């Protein structure tokens, strides 16, 4: 059986509850067994060990208990019977408790999940005695999802015991990882606020739903929660009916009071679970959180940045190239793609390290969706989810071209207020039509011969496509300001309507063609790494102002009810797009030919009353203005 590399990253989170009293805890971060003993019952020479499983899931840190049912080194199937037993655990001081629970984290490989194990609580640490005992839990996992197991061991209150894990009765699977072993008592009514979901930015006078993710870390089933959000001025307290089983997590605890402000504001909402089942939550240390929220005075068109992890060595990566070309063609006004190369001649080490892809091809979307799989369907789904988000900023650039020396004047116009902003501007330089002659430019291709289905023509190419037949697009060439953006490029205090500017300089290498290169401008939120907005401009045309066709361009009539004329345009071919105030394109007119100073007329009949943004684009220049439909 072919196995994947052991250290594969899964971006999942383990969330423990908080106990009233903890009687034992071991996370194996020292890299040692720390008093745990191991027994290779089947005698095959393979046993439990403390290994660094942080690449499988960050919850395991640098040390976790690991046992295998398959050996990578010899590609041999194993049939383990491996026992690991804790040091003696004295629970004599727990006699005043009403309950006691054993907690631990567990994960197996998602492709080969059948690594069976049992858990024992015994008063003896003799392996034969343990194996003959009745387990308190036996599990044969069916998925590779990280699971936080918890078992009621109240029957052992006041005793001296050993905890044992036995990996057995399975063969030719892969690995079993266990970690974060804790014995603790629980409160009767205890809820843990895991996270909260709220639109980061919103138009004024718009309802926004606050949704909490809550874990039941108490003994009783939760039937209702009392939740408060406070904006620094007003409490919004509500009791919410929600059933959450013991140990379960609900992602849909919805506060009935919407977050809505009529003016442009900056808020940090304090979130608190104040009661569970009508009783005070006795463990308040896990009940609070915060969410930032800003209203914006007007919406700005949103573009979505896709950074795709790829490499010429990667046989599955033609799928990513095909998906990127599809997105370019299908969503030219909303999609921005960058190919982040790994371990090939086009690799930029800083970019590869910053993107930190766990598998290839992989994609990061606005650096919020991280390490996702790549396909046309998934890319389109992520774009449609992200493009409708309200963004507080419009990004653009002017510049100058002097031979190979490029000046990029990035500017960001904010439509909200910040008292302590934490943003940076950055530029990603990309290049299309990249070719090479070295063997490192040969593209490995698992779609050759159609064995893995059609893939945009790669099925007709050989398993190693010669460099002479390969052209690479969207290639990330340079990071101006670094992966996280340029420090001090955005001030901390920002007013509504303020434009922030920062100048970047770039020299086009002799091996690149400026006519195939773009500057992708990004505004990055340093609190969470999110790309708030992005824009791509052609390097060769940066000497042309990207924001203004002419100062005299105007809309008439405005407000309009039937038609609106765009006046004073220069001669040329234009694309006109109308956006609603959420940033959604509601009407697009392509290839509208205009004679010098001829009015371009568009219909607004049947459109809902309200405010829109009209964007008129001609090649490398664009103009935007507000339109009121009555």
VEXDREN-2710 file (C-alpha; in Angstrom, 1 decimal):
% VEXDREN-2710
k/r/px/py/pz
1/UNK/0.0/0.0/0.0
2/UNK/1.4/3.4/-1.0
3/UNK/1.5/5.8/1.9
4/UNK/1.6/9.6/2.0
5/UNK/4.3/11.5/3.9
6/UNK/3.8/11.3/7.7
7/UNK/4.0/15.0/8.4
8/UNK/0.9/16.2/6.6
9/UNK/-0.7/19.4/8.0
10/UNK/-4.3/19.4/8.9
11/UNK/-5.7/22.8/9.9
12/UNK/-7.9/21.7/12.7
13/UNK/-8.2/22.8/16.3
14/UNK/-8.6/20.9/19.5
15/UNK/-10.5/22.7/22.2
16/UNK/-10.4/21.5/25.8
17/UNK/-12.9/22.5/28.4
18/UNK/-11.8/24.1/31.6
19/UNK/-12.0/22.0/34.7
20/UNK/-12.6/23.0/38.3
21/UNK/-9.7/20.7/39.3
22/UNK/-7.1/18.9/37.3
23/UNK/-5.5/15.8/38.8
24/UNK/-3.2/14.7/35.9
25/UNK/-1.9/16.3/32.7
26/UNK/0.7/15.2/30.2
27/UNK/1.4/16.7/26.7
28/UNK/4.7/15.0/26.0
29/UNK/6.3/18.3/24.9
30/UNK/9.6/17.3/26.5
31/UNK/9.9/14.6/23.8
32/UNK/10.2/11.9/26.5
33/UNK/7.7/9.2/27.8
34/UNK/7.9/11.0/31.2
35/UNK/7.3/7.9/33.2
36/UNK/4.9/6.1/30.7
37/UNK/6.0/2.6/30.0
38/UNK/5.7/0.7/26.7
39/UNK/5.2/-2.9/25.8
40/UNK/5.6/-4.5/22.4
41/UNK/3.2/-7.4/23.0
42/UNK/3.4/-8.7/19.4
43/UNK/7.2/-8.6/19.5
44/UNK/7.7/-7.1/16.0
45/UNK/10.1/-4.5/17.1
46/UNK/7.7/-1.6/16.6
47/UNK/6.2/0.2/19.6
48/UNK/4.8/3.4/20.9
49/UNK/7.2/6.4/20.8
50/UNK/7.0/10.1/21.5
51/UNK/7.4/11.9/18.1
52/UNK/6.9/15.3/16.7
53/UNK/3.4/15.1/15.2
54/UNK/2.9/18.8/14.9
55/UNK/2.8/18.5/11.1
56/UNK/-0.2/16.3/11.4
57/UNK/-2.0/18.8/13.6
58/UNK/-0.7/21.8/15.5
59/UNK/-2.6/20.6/18.6
60/UNK/0.1/18.0/19.1
61/UNK/2.9/20.5/19.5
62/UNK/6.3/18.9/19.3
63/UNK/5.6/15.7/21.2
64/UNK/2.8/13.1/21.1
65/UNK/2.4/9.3/21.5
66/UNK/2.5/7.6/18.1
67/UNK/2.1/3.9/17.1
68/UNK/2.2/2.5/13.6
69/UNK/0.4/-0.2/11.6
70/UNK/2.5/0.5/8.5
71/UNK/6.2/1.1/8.3
72/UNK/7.2/3.8/5.7
73/UNK/10.9/2.9/5.8
74/UNK/10.4/-0.7/4.6
75/UNK/6.9/-0.2/3.0
76/UNK/5.8/-3.1/5.2
77/UNK/2.3/-3.7/6.7
78/UNK/2.3/-4.1/10.5
79/UNK/-0.1/-5.8/12.8
80/UNK/0.5/-4.0/16.1
81/UNK/-0.3/-5.0/19.6
82/UNK/1.4/-2.1/21.4
83/UNK/0.6/-1.0/25.0
84/UNK/1.5/2.2/26.7
85/UNK/0.8/2.8/30.3
86/UNK/0.9/6.0/32.4
87/UNK/2.9/6.4/35.7
88/UNK/0.8/5.9/38.8
89/UNK/-1.9/8.6/39.1
90/UNK/-3.0/9.4/42.7
91/UNK/-6.7/10.4/42.8
92/UNK/-7.0/10.1/46.6
93/UNK/-7.6/13.9/46.8
94/UNK/-10.6/13.7/44.5
95/UNK/-13.0/12.3/47.1
96/UNK/-14.9/15.6/47.3
97/UNK/-15.6/15.6/43.5
98/UNK/-19.0/14.6/42.0
99/UNK/-17.4/13.6/38.7
100/UNK/-14.1/12.9/37.1
101/UNK/-13.3/12.7/33.4
102/UNK/-10.4/11.4/31.2
103/UNK/-9.6/13.6/28.2
104/UNK/-7.2/13.0/25.3
105/UNK/-6.7/14.0/21.7
106/UNK/-6.8/11.4/18.9
107/UNK/-6.1/11.4/15.2
108/UNK/-5.4/8.8/12.5
109/UNK/-4.6/9.1/8.8
110/UNK/-7.7/10.1/6.7
111/UNK/-6.9/7.7/3.9
112/UNK/-6.2/4.8/6.1
113/UNK/-8.2/5.5/9.3
114/UNK/-8.8/2.0/10.8
115/UNK/-6.2/2.0/13.6
116/UNK/-8.1/0.4/16.4
117/UNK/-7.3/1.1/20.0
118/UNK/-8.7/0.6/23.5
119/UNK/-8.4/2.6/26.7
120/UNK/-8.0/1.0/30.2
121/UNK/-8.1/2.3/33.7
122/UNK/-6.6/-0.2/36.1
123/UNK/-5.0/-0.4/39.5
124/UNK/-2.1/-2.5/38.2
125/UNK/0.5/-1.6/35.6
126/UNK/1.2/-5.3/34.7
127/UNK/0.8/-5.6/30.8
128/UNK/-0.9/-9.0/31.0
129/UNK/-3.3/-7.8/33.7
130/UNK/-4.2/-4.7/31.6
131/UNK/-4.7/-6.6/28.4
132/UNK/-7.0/-9.0/30.2
133/UNK/-9.1/-6.2/31.7
134/UNK/-12.3/-4.7/30.2
135/UNK/-11.5/-1.5/28.3
136/UNK/-13.5/1.6/29.2
137/UNK/-13.4/2.6/25.5
138/UNK/-12.7/0.8/22.3
139/UNK/-12.5/2.8/19.0
140/UNK/-11.9/2.0/15.4
141/UNK/-11.8/5.5/13.7
142/UNK/-13.5/6.0/10.4
143/UNK/-12.1/9.5/9.6
144/UNK/-8.9/11.4/10.0
145/UNK/-10.6/14.2/11.9
146/UNK/-8.9/15.3/15.1
147/UNK/-11.1/14.2/18.0
148/UNK/-11.1/15.3/21.6
149/UNK/-12.2/12.2/23.5
150/UNK/-13.6/12.4/27.0
151/UNK/-14.7/9.5/29.3
152/UNK/-16.4/9.6/32.6
153/UNK/-14.1/7.8/35.1
154/UNK/-16.0/8.9/38.3
155/UNK/-16.0/5.2/39.4
156/UNK/-12.3/5.7/40.1
157/UNK/-12.6/8.8/42.4
158/UNK/-10.3/8.4/45.4
159/UNK/-8.3/5.5/43.9
160/UNK/-4.7/5.1/42.7
161/UNK/-4.8/4.1/39.0
162/UNK/-3.0/3.7/35.7
163/UNK/-4.2/4.9/32.3
164/UNK/-3.3/2.6/29.3
165/UNK/-3.8/2.8/25.6
166/UNK/-3.6/-0.4/23.5
167/UNK/-3.1/-0.2/19.7
168/UNK/-4.1/-3.6/18.3
169/UNK/-6.4/-5.7/16.1
170/UNK/-5.6/-3.8/12.9
171/UNK/-3.2/-4.1/10.0
172/UNK/-1.8/-2.1/7.1
173/UNK/-3.5/1.2/8.1
174/UNK/-1.0/3.9/9.0
175/UNK/-0.6/5.7/12.4
176/UNK/-2.4/6.4/15.6
177/UNK/-1.5/9.6/17.5
178/UNK/-2.7/10.3/21.0
179/UNK/-1.8/13.4/23.1
180/UNK/-2.9/15.9/25.8
181/UNK/-3.9/13.3/28.4
182/UNK/-5.8/15.0/31.2
183/UNK/-7.8/13.8/34.2
184/UNK/-10.0/16.6/35.6
185/UNK/-13.4/17.3/37.2
186/UNK/-16.0/19.3/35.4
187/UNK/-18.5/21.9/36.5
188/UNK/-22.1/21.0/36.3
189/UNK/-23.0/23.8/34.0
190/UNK/-20.1/25.1/31.9
191/UNK/-20.0/26.5/28.4
192/UNK/-16.8/27.4/26.5
193/UNK/-16.9/30.2/23.9
194/UNK/-14.8/28.7/21.1
195/UNK/-15.2/31.5/18.5
196/UNK/-17.6/34.0/17.0
197/UNK/-18.6/34.9/13.5
198/UNK/-19.5/38.4/12.5
199/UNK/-19.0/40.4/9.3
200/UNK/-15.8/42.4/9.7
201/UNK/-17.1/45.3/7.7
202/UNK/-20.7/46.4/6.9
203/UNK/-22.5/49.2/5.2
204/UNK/-24.3/51.6/7.5
205/UNK/-27.8/50.7/8.7
206/UNK/-27.4/47.1/7.7
207/UNK/-28.2/44.1/10.0
208/UNK/-25.3/41.8/10.8
209/UNK/-25.8/38.5/12.5
210/UNK/-23.5/37.5/15.4
211/UNK/-23.1/33.7/15.6
212/UNK/-21.2/31.9/18.3
213/UNK/-19.5/28.6/18.4
214/UNK/-19.9/27.1/21.8
215/UNK/-18.7/23.9/23.4
216/UNK/-20.4/22.1/26.3
217/UNK/-17.6/21.6/28.8
218/UNK/-19.8/20.8/31.7
219/UNK/-21.6/17.7/33.0
220/UNK/-25.2/18.7/32.1
221/UNK/-26.7/19.0/28.7
222/UNK/-27.0/22.6/27.7
223/UNK/-30.6/23.7/26.9
224/UNK/-30.1/27.5/26.9
225/UNK/-27.4/30.1/27.1
226/UNK/-27.4/33.7/28.3
227/UNK/-25.2/35.7/26.0
228/UNK/-24.2/39.4/26.0
229/UNK/-22.5/41.5/23.5
230/UNK/-21.3/45.0/24.5
231/UNK/-20.0/47.7/22.2
232/UNK/-18.4/49.7/25.0
233/UNK/-21.7/51.6/25.6
234/UNK/-24.6/49.2/25.6
235/UNK/-25.3/45.6/26.8
236/UNK/-27.3/43.3/24.5
237/UNK/-28.3/40.4/26.8
238/UNK/-30.4/37.6/25.5
239/UNK/-31.2/34.0/26.6
240/UNK/-30.9/31.7/23.6
241/UNK/-32.5/28.3/23.5
242/UNK/-29.9/25.8/22.2
243/UNK/-29.4/22.1/23.0
244/UNK/-25.7/21.1/23.2
245/UNK/-24.9/17.6/24.4
246/UNK/-22.1/17.0/26.9
247/UNK/-18.8/17.4/25.1
248/UNK/-20.4/18.5/21.8
249/UNK/-19.9/21.8/20.0
250/UNK/-22.5/24.0/18.3
251/UNK/-21.5/26.4/15.6
252/UNK/-25.0/28.0/15.4
253/UNK/-25.7/29.9/18.6
254/UNK/-27.2/33.0/17.0
255/UNK/-27.7/36.2/19.0
256/UNK/-31.1/37.7/18.2
257/UNK/-29.9/41.3/18.4
258/UNK/-28.3/42.3/15.1
259/UNK/-25.2/44.4/15.0
260/UNK/-26.3/47.6/13.1
261/UNK/-25.1/51.2/13.2
262/UNK/-26.4/54.1/11.2
263/UNK/-23.1/56.0/11.1
264/UNK/-19.5/55.2/10.3
265/UNK/-18.1/53.6/13.4
266/UNK/-15.3/51.4/14.7
267/UNK/-16.3/49.0/17.4
268/UNK/-14.7/46.1/19.4
269/UNK/-17.5/44.0/20.7
270/UNK/-17.0/42.2/24.0
271/UNK/-18.7/38.8/24.0
272/UNK/-19.7/37.0/27.2
273/UNK/-21.6/33.8/28.1
274/UNK/-23.1/34.8/31.5
275/UNK/-25.3/31.8/32.3
276/UNK/-25.9/28.2/31.3
277/UNK/-29.3/26.6/31.8
278/UNK/-30.4/29.6/33.9
279/UNK/-27.5/29.2/36.3
280/UNK/-24.3/31.2/36.6
281/UNK/-21.4/29.5/34.6
282/UNK/-19.1/28.5/37.4
283/UNK/-16.0/28.6/35.1
284/UNK/-16.0/32.1/33.6
285/UNK/-12.4/31.9/32.3
286/UNK/-13.5/30.4/29.0
287/UNK/-16.6/32.5/28.5
288/UNK/-15.4/35.6/26.8
289/UNK/-14.2/36.9/23.5
290/UNK/-14.0/39.9/21.2
291/UNK/-14.9/40.8/17.6
292/UNK/-13.9/43.8/15.7
293/UNK/-16.6/45.6/13.6
294/UNK/-16.6/48.6/11.3
295/UNK/-19.3/50.3/9.2
296/UNK/-18.2/51.8/5.9
297/UNK/-19.6/54.9/4.2
298/UNK/-19.7/53.2/0.8
299/UNK/-18.7/49.9/-0.7
300/UNK/-15.6/49.4/-2.9
301/UNK/-15.4/46.8/-5.6
302/UNK/-13.9/43.6/-4.2
303/UNK/-11.3/41.5/-5.9
304/UNK/-10.3/38.1/-4.6
305/UNK/-6.6/36.9/-4.4
306/UNK/-5.9/33.3/-5.1
307/UNK/-2.3/32.1/-4.3
308/UNK/-1.8/28.6/-5.7
309/UNK/1.0/26.4/-4.5
310/UNK/2.6/24.5/-7.4
311/UNK/5.8/23.0/-8.6
312/UNK/7.2/21.4/-11.8
313/UNK/7.9/18.3/-9.7
314/UNK/4.3/17.9/-8.8
315/UNK/2.4/15.6/-11.1
316/UNK/-1.0/16.8/-9.8
317/UNK/-0.2/20.5/-10.3
318/UNK/-1.4/20.7/-13.9
319/UNK/-4.9/20.7/-12.3
320/UNK/-4.0/24.0/-10.6
321/UNK/-2.7/25.6/-13.8
322/UNK/-5.9/24.6/-15.7
323/UNK/-8.1/25.9/-12.8
324/UNK/-6.2/29.2/-12.8
325/UNK/-6.7/29.7/-16.5
326/UNK/-10.4/28.9/-16.2
327/UNK/-10.8/31.5/-13.5
328/UNK/-8.9/34.1/-15.5
329/UNK/-11.3/33.5/-18.4
330/UNK/-14.5/33.2/-16.4
331/UNK/-14.0/35.8/-13.8
332/UNK/-11.6/38.4/-15.3
333/UNK/-12.9/41.3/-13.2
334/UNK/-13.0/39.6/-9.8
335/UNK/-10.2/37.0/-9.8
336/UNK/-6.5/37.6/-9.2
337/UNK/-4.2/34.6/-9.4
338/UNK/-0.6/34.1/-8.3
339/UNK/1.3/30.8/-8.8
340/UNK/3.6/30.3/-5.8
341/UNK/6.2/27.8/-6.9
342/UNK/7.9/25.3/-4.7
343/UNK/11.2/23.6/-5.2
344/UNK/11.7/24.5/-8.8
345/UNK/13.5/27.2/-10.8
346/UNK/10.6/29.7/-10.4
347/UNK/10.5/29.4/-6.6
348/UNK/10.8/32.5/-4.4
349/UNK/11.8/31.2/-1.1
350/UNK/10.2/34.0/1.0
351/UNK/6.9/33.5/-0.8
352/UNK/7.0/29.7/-0.6
353/UNK/7.8/29.9/3.1
354/UNK/5.1/32.5/3.8
355/UNK/2.3/30.7/1.9
356/UNK/3.3/27.5/3.8
357/UNK/1.3/25.1/1.6
358/UNK/0.9/21.6/3.2
359/UNK/0.0/19.9/-0.1
360/UNK/0.3/20.6/-3.8
361/UNK/-1.5/21.9/-5.7
362/UNK/-3.0/23.9/-2.8
363/UNK/-4.5/27.3/-2.6
364/UNK/-4.8/30.2/-0.1
365/UNK/-7.8/32.5/-0.8
366/UNK/-7.3/36.1/0.5
367/UNK/-5.0/34.3/3.1
368/UNK/-8.2/33.4/5.0
369/UNK/-8.9/30.1/3.4
370/UNK/-5.6/28.3/3.8
371/UNK/-4.2/25.1/2.2
372/UNK/-7.4/24.2/0.4
373/UNK/-7.5/21.7/-2.4
374/UNK/-7.6/23.0/-6.0
375/UNK/-10.2/22.6/-8.7
376/UNK/-12.3/24.9/-10.9
377/UNK/-15.3/24.2/-8.8
378/UNK/-13.6/25.0/-5.5
379/UNK/-12.0/28.1/-6.9
380/UNK/-15.3/29.4/-8.2
381/UNK/-17.1/28.6/-4.9
382/UNK/-14.5/30.5/-2.9
383/UNK/-14.6/33.4/-5.2
384/UNK/-18.3/33.7/-5.1
385/UNK/-18.2/33.6/-1.3
386/UNK/-15.5/36.2/-0.9
387/UNK/-16.4/38.7/-3.7
388/UNK/-19.6/39.8/-2.1
389/UNK/-18.0/40.8/1.2
390/UNK/-18.0/44.4/2.1
391/UNK/-14.5/45.9/2.0
392/UNK/-13.5/49.2/3.6
393/UNK/-10.9/50.2/1.0
394/UNK/-10.4/50.7/-2.7
395/UNK/-6.8/50.1/-4.0
396/UNK/-5.2/51.5/-7.0
397/UNK/-1.8/52.6/-8.4
398/UNK/0.0/55.1/-10.6
399/UNK/3.7/55.0/-11.4
400/UNK/6.5/55.5/-13.8
401/UNK/8.5/53.2/-16.1
402/UNK/12.1/54.2/-16.8
403/UNK/13.6/51.3/-18.8
404/UNK/13.6/48.4/-16.4
405/UNK/13.1/50.6/-13.3
406/UNK/9.6/50.7/-12.1
407/UNK/8.0/53.1/-9.6
408/UNK/4.7/51.9/-8.1
409/UNK/2.7/54.5/-6.3
410/UNK/0.2/52.3/-4.4
411/UNK/-2.8/54.1/-2.9
412/UNK/-5.6/52.9/-0.6
413/UNK/-8.8/55.0/-0.1
414/UNK/-10.5/54.0/3.1
415/UNK/-14.3/54.3/3.6
416/UNK/-14.3/53.9/7.4
417/UNK/-12.5/55.1/10.5
418/UNK/-9.8/53.5/12.5
419/UNK/-8.3/54.6/15.8
420/UNK/-5.7/51.9/15.9
421/UNK/-5.4/50.4/12.4
422/UNK/-3.0/47.5/11.8
423/UNK/-2.7/47.3/8.1
424/UNK/0.1/47.2/5.5
425/UNK/0.3/47.7/1.8
426/UNK/2.3/45.3/-0.3
427/UNK/3.0/44.4/-3.9
428/UNK/3.3/41.0/-5.5
429/UNK/5.1/41.0/-8.9
430/UNK/3.9/38.3/-11.2
431/UNK/4.8/37.3/-14.7
432/UNK/3.0/35.4/-17.5
433/UNK/4.4/33.4/-20.5
434/UNK/7.4/32.2/-18.5
435/UNK/9.6/29.5/-20.2
436/UNK/12.9/27.9/-19.5
437/UNK/15.2/25.4/-21.1
438/UNK/16.6/23.6/-18.0
439/UNK/15.2/20.3/-16.9
440/UNK/13.8/21.9/-13.9
441/UNK/11.2/23.5/-16.2
442/UNK/9.9/20.0/-17.2
443/UNK/6.4/19.6/-15.8
444/UNK/5.6/16.3/-14.1
445/UNK/2.2/15.2/-15.3
446/UNK/0.0/12.5/-13.7
447/UNK/-2.8/13.1/-16.3
448/UNK/-0.7/11.7/-19.1
449/UNK/-2.7/9.2/-21.2
450/UNK/-6.0/10.1/-19.6
451/UNK/-5.4/7.7/-16.7
452/UNK/-6.7/10.3/-14.2
453/UNK/-9.3/11.9/-16.5
454/UNK/-9.3/14.9/-18.8
455/UNK/-7.3/17.9/-17.6
456/UNK/-7.3/20.8/-20.1
457/UNK/-5.1/19.0/-22.7
458/UNK/-2.5/17.6/-20.2
459/UNK/-4.0/14.2/-20.8
460/UNK/-2.5/14.4/-24.3
461/UNK/1.0/15.3/-23.1
462/UNK/3.7/13.0/-21.7
463/UNK/4.2/12.1/-18.1
464/UNK/7.1/14.5/-18.0
465/UNK/6.2/17.5/-20.3
466/UNK/9.5/18.8/-21.8
467/UNK/10.4/22.4/-20.9
468/UNK/10.1/23.3/-24.6
469/UNK/6.4/22.6/-24.5
470/UNK/5.7/24.4/-21.2
471/UNK/4.5/28.0/-20.7
472/UNK/3.9/29.1/-17.1
473/UNK/1.5/31.9/-16.1
474/UNK/0.8/33.9/-13.0
475/UNK/4.3/33.2/-11.7
476/UNK/5.1/35.0/-8.5
477/UNK/8.4/36.8/-9.1
478/UNK/8.9/39.2/-6.2
479/UNK/7.4/40.4/-2.9
480/UNK/7.7/44.2/-2.5
481/UNK/7.4/44.9/1.2
482/UNK/7.7/41.2/2.1
483/UNK/5.0/38.5/2.5
484/UNK/3.2/40.4/5.3
485/UNK/3.4/43.8/3.5
486/UNK/5.5/46.9/4.1
487/UNK/5.8/48.0/7.7
488/UNK/4.6/51.6/8.4
489/UNK/3.0/51.9/5.0
490/UNK/-0.4/52.6/6.6
491/UNK/-1.0/54.9/9.5
492/UNK/-2.7/53.7/12.7
493/UNK/-5.3/56.5/12.7
494/UNK/-7.5/56.7/9.6
495/UNK/-10.5/58.9/8.7
496/UNK/-13.4/58.2/6.3
497/UNK/-12.3/59.1/2.8
498/UNK/-8.6/59.3/3.6
499/UNK/-6.2/58.1/0.9
500/UNK/-3.0/56.4/2.0
501/UNK/-0.1/56.3/-0.4
502/UNK/3.2/54.4/-0.4
503/UNK/5.8/54.1/-3.1
504/UNK/7.5/50.8/-4.1
505/UNK/10.4/50.4/-6.5
506/UNK/11.2/47.4/-8.6
507/UNK/13.8/46.6/-11.2
508/UNK/12.7/44.1/-13.9
509/UNK/15.3/41.4/-14.3
510/UNK/17.0/41.0/-17.7
511/UNK/15.5/37.5/-17.9
512/UNK/11.9/38.8/-17.6
513/UNK/9.6/40.6/-20.0
514/UNK/7.9/43.7/-18.6
515/UNK/5.1/43.4/-21.1
516/UNK/4.1/40.1/-19.3
517/UNK/4.3/41.4/-15.8
518/UNK/1.8/42.7/-13.3
519/UNK/1.9/44.4/-9.9
520/UNK/-0.7/42.9/-7.6
521/UNK/-1.4/45.5/-4.9
522/UNK/-2.6/44.1/-1.6
523/UNK/-3.8/45.5/1.7
524/UNK/-3.1/43.1/4.5
525/UNK/-4.7/43.0/7.9
526/UNK/-1.9/42.3/10.3
527/UNK/-4.3/41.0/13.0
528/UNK/-5.1/37.9/11.1
529/UNK/-3.1/38.0/7.8
530/UNK/-6.2/38.6/5.7
531/UNK/-5.9/40.2/2.3
532/UNK/-8.7/42.8/2.7
533/UNK/-8.6/43.9/-1.0
534/UNK/-6.3/43.5/-4.0
535/UNK/-5.8/44.9/-7.5
536/UNK/-3.7/43.9/-10.4
537/UNK/-2.2/46.4/-12.8
538/UNK/0.2/45.9/-15.7
539/UNK/3.7/47.0/-15.0
540/UNK/4.3/48.4/-18.5
541/UNK/1.4/50.8/-18.2
542/UNK/2.0/52.2/-14.7
543/UNK/2.9/55.5/-16.2
544/UNK/-0.9/55.9/-17.0
545/UNK/-3.1/56.8/-14.0
546/UNK/-5.2/53.8/-13.3
547/UNK/-7.9/55.7/-11.5
548/UNK/-8.9/58.6/-13.8
549/UNK/-10.0/58.5/-17.5
550/UNK/-10.4/62.3/-17.3
551/UNK/-11.5/64.7/-14.6
552/UNK/-14.5/65.8/-16.7
553/UNK/-16.2/62.4/-17.0
554/UNK/-19.7/62.7/-15.5
555/UNK/-23.0/60.8/-15.1
556/UNK/-26.3/62.5/-16.1
557/UNK/-29.0/62.4/-14.9
558/UNK/-28.0/61.4/-11.4
559/UNK/-30.4/60.3/-9.8
560/UNK/-31.7/58.4/-12.7
561/UNK/-34.8/56.3/-13.3
562/UNK/-34.7/55.1/-16.9
563/UNK/-31.3/55.8/-18.5
564/UNK/-28.0/57.4/-17.5
565/UNK/-25.5/58.9/-19.9
566/UNK/-21.7/58.8/-19.2
567/UNK/-20.4/62.0/-20.8
568/UNK/-17.0/63.3/-21.9
569/UNK/-15.3/60.0/-22.6
570/UNK/-12.3/59.7/-24.8
571/UNK/-12.6/57.6/-27.9
572/UNK/-12.2/53.8/-27.4
573/UNK/-13.6/50.5/-26.4
574/UNK/-15.2/50.4/-22.9
575/UNK/-16.5/47.9/-20.3
576/UNK/-19.2/49.3/-18.0
577/UNK/-20.0/47.5/-14.8
578/UNK/-22.7/48.5/-12.2
579/UNK/-22.1/47.3/-8.6
580/UNK/-24.6/47.4/-5.8
581/UNK/-23.4/48.6/-2.4
582/UNK/-22.4/45.1/-1.3
583/UNK/-19.9/45.1/-4.2
584/UNK/-21.9/42.6/-6.3
585/UNK/-21.9/43.3/-10.1
586/UNK/-25.5/43.7/-11.2
587/UNK/-25.0/44.7/-14.8
588/UNK/-22.0/44.5/-17.2
589/UNK/-21.8/45.9/-20.7
590/UNK/-18.8/44.7/-22.7
591/UNK/-17.1/46.1/-25.8
592/UNK/-19.0/49.4/-26.0
593/UNK/-17.3/51.5/-28.7
594/UNK/-17.3/55.2/-28.1
595/UNK/-16.3/58.1/-30.3
596/UNK/-14.4/61.1/-28.7
597/UNK/-16.8/63.0/-26.4
598/UNK/-19.7/60.8/-27.3
599/UNK/-22.1/59.9/-24.5
600/UNK/-22.4/56.3/-23.5
601/UNK/-26.0/55.5/-22.5
602/UNK/-27.0/52.6/-20.3
603/UNK/-30.4/51.5/-19.1
604/UNK/-31.3/51.4/-15.4
605/UNK/-35.0/50.4/-15.9
606/UNK/-36.2/47.8/-13.5
607/UNK/-33.2/48.2/-11.2
608/UNK/-34.0/48.4/-7.5
609/UNK/-34.0/51.8/-6.0
610/UNK/-30.8/52.7/-4.2
611/UNK/-27.1/53.6/-4.6
612/UNK/-24.8/52.0/-7.1
613/UNK/-21.2/52.3/-8.2
614/UNK/-20.6/52.7/-12.0
615/UNK/-17.2/51.6/-13.2
616/UNK/-16.1/52.5/-16.7
617/UNK/-12.9/50.7/-17.9
618/UNK/-10.9/51.2/-21.1
619/UNK/-7.8/49.0/-21.3
620/UNK/-5.5/50.2/-18.6
621/UNK/-7.6/53.1/-17.3
622/UNK/-10.8/53.2/-15.3
623/UNK/-13.3/55.6/-13.7
624/UNK/-15.8/55.0/-10.9
625/UNK/-18.7/57.1/-9.7
626/UNK/-21.8/56.8/-7.6
627/UNK/-25.2/56.6/-9.1
628/UNK/-28.6/56.9/-7.4
629/UNK/-31.5/55.0/-9.0
630/UNK/-34.8/56.3/-8.0
END
